[in-house]
Amino acid sequence: MNADPLIMVLTVTSVAFISSMLTALVGAGGGTGLLLVMLWFVPAAGVVPVHGCIQLVSNTARVVLFRRHMHWPAIIRFVIPMPAGVYVGLQLHGMMSQAALQLVIAGFVLLSLLVRVPDAAAGRGFPSWAYVPVGFLIGGANVLVGVLSPILGAILRLERLDKERMVGTLGFFGFAGNVFKVAGFALVGFSFADYLPMIACASVAAILGNVAGRRLL
């Protein structure tokens, strides 16, 4: 979509604030809304790395704000296999066309609307060993679709964590995923500088949104 650069930056910045505030309240979902808005302004091949930069700042702020509320057994098992998944995802990303990437992103967004954990299953716990393959798969899928927090939120609901630990743990999942994702795209030569004004403004808004959401929570 061809749009005035100022309008583009202001729109993405405003949505980054709102989405970060909502995610700090409920733990997941705001990044998906931001991604959908960014698809109007950023080509499909570039939207995931640019969105990843903004989300990295947002998740870093969330980790700092909720640093005392983390479910570390899940985090450690989840993060260790993630770099291998990111490598595989980058290979797939390089082979896909713009149209295919748009379809994958849209398909995930629709899928995330259907992911629900039955009330009867919540609280039984997610098998500790299962976080390892999930970390690998999420690492790869995150490169292609950009946001997977709705699915991760459904998994963590099985642990029946309190609201602060849910938000904090999901924030660390997002922080780790975006660190590896942004580093991977940088290594393959993606030009983040082309989107620097958008990234900078939206990142500041994301930090402020997290602070506002933490206070509301």
Residue pairs with C-beta under 8 A, 6 or more apart in sequence:
1 40
1 41
3 40
3 41
5 197
8 41
8 198
9 197
9 198
9 201
9 202
10 201
11 37
11 41
12 34
12 37
12 38
12 41
12 54
12 198
12 201
12 202
13 198
13 201
13 202
13 204
13 205
14 205
15 33
15 34
15 37
16 34
16 54
16 58
16 202
16 203
16 205
16 206
16 209
17 205
17 206
17 208
17 209
17 212
18 30
18 33
18 209
19 30
19 31
19 33
19 34
19 58
19 206
19 209
20 30
20 58
20 61
20 62
20 205
20 206
20 207
20 208
20 209
20 210
20 213
21 30
21 209
21 210
21 212
21 213
21 216
22 29
22 30
22 33
22 213
23 29
23 30
23 31
23 58
23 62
23 149
23 167
23 210
23 213
24 62
24 65
24 167
24 209
24 210
24 212
24 213
24 214
24 216
24 217
25 167
25 213
25 216
25 217
26 167
27 149
27 153
27 156
27 163
27 166
27 167
27 170
27 171
28 149
28 150
28 152
28 153
28 170
29 149
29 150
29 153
31 51
31 55
31 58
31 146
31 147
31 149
31 174
32 109
32 112
32 147
32 149
32 150
34 51
34 54
34 55
35 47
35 51
35 105
35 109
35 146
35 147
36 109
38 47
38 50
38 51
39 47
39 102
39 105
41 198
42 50
42 51
42 195
42 198
43 98
44 98
44 99
44 101
44 102
44 105
45 93
45 98
45 101
46 190
46 194
46 195
47 105
47 146
48 93
48 101
48 105
48 143
48 144
48 145
48 146
48 181
48 185
49 181
49 182
49 185
49 190
49 192
50 192
50 195
50 198
50 199
51 146
51 147
52 146
52 178
52 181
52 182
52 185
53 178
53 182
53 192
53 195
53 199
53 203
54 199
54 202
54 203
54 206
55 146
55 147
55 174
55 178
55 206
56 175
56 178
56 179
56 182
57 203
57 206
57 207
58 174
58 203
58 206
58 207
58 209
58 210
59 171
59 172
59 174
59 175
59 178
60 175
61 206
61 207
61 210
61 211
62 167
62 168
62 171
62 174
62 175
62 210
63 168
63 171
63 172
63 175
65 210
65 211
65 214
66 164
66 167
66 168
66 171
66 214
67 168
68 168
69 162
69 164
69 165
69 167
69 168
69 169
70 165
70 168
70 169
70 172
71 156
71 159
71 161
71 165
71 168
71 169
73 128
74 126
74 128
74 131
74 156
74 159
74 169
75 169
75 172
75 173
75 176
77 128
77 129
77 131
77 132
77 135
78 131
78 132
78 134
78 135
78 138
78 173
78 176
79 135
79 176
80 132
80 135
81 132
81 133
81 135
81 136
81 139
82 135
82 136
82 138
82 139
82 176
82 177
82 180
83 139
83 180
84 136
84 139
85 135
85 136
85 137
85 138
85 139
85 140
85 141
85 142
86 139
86 140
86 142
86 143
86 180
86 181
86 184
87 184
88 139
88 140
89 139
89 140
89 141
89 142
89 143
89 144
89 181
89 184
90 143
90 184
90 185
90 188
92 140
92 143
92 144
93 101
93 143
93 144
94 188
96 104
96 144
101 144
104 144
104 145
105 144
105 145
105 146
108 141
108 145
108 147
108 148
112 147
112 150
112 151
113 150
115 150
115 151
115 154
116 154
117 154
117 157
117 158
121 158
122 157
122 158
122 160
123 158
123 159
123 160
124 158
125 158
125 159
126 155
126 156
126 158
126 159
134 155
138 148
138 151
138 152
138 173
138 177
139 177
139 180
141 148
142 148
142 177
142 178
142 181
143 181
143 184
143 185
148 177
149 170
149 173
149 174
152 170
152 173
153 166
153 170
156 166
156 169
156 170
157 166
161 169
163 217
164 217
167 217
185 192
186 192
192 199
